[in-house]
Amino acid sequence: MYAVIEDSGQQFRVSEGDVLTVDLRQLDEKATTVEFDRILLVSGDDGVKIGTPLVKGAKVKAEIVNKRLAGKKVYIYKLRRRKASRRKTGHRQKYLQVRITKIVA
């Protein structure tokens, strides 16, 4: 059984036991689970359900593995030619790592 979920403008194909990284979101300090409710497609024993645009009543439940996962450092370098003007900044995107525990269709 697998599902296609949408989170923060990205689509993920997930099944139970998969570990995936999604954008960091505001959660309670004691939160241990996350629930995704934007399900685009669910495939199981009873066939495939395709949403228009979402599958009604479908949810994907996940447990939090790592709350503060940092992505690769990206450097932004701005230069104005012949002006001796340079600026270099960096950015590391924060992610949330989750493990899919249950797909409810």
Secondary structure, DSSP 8 states (H G I E B T S, - for coil): -EEEEEETTEEEEEETT-EEEEE-----TT--EEEE--EEEEEETTEEEE-SSS-TT-EEEEEEEEEEEEEEEEEEEEEETTTTEEEEEEEEEEEEEEEEEEEE-
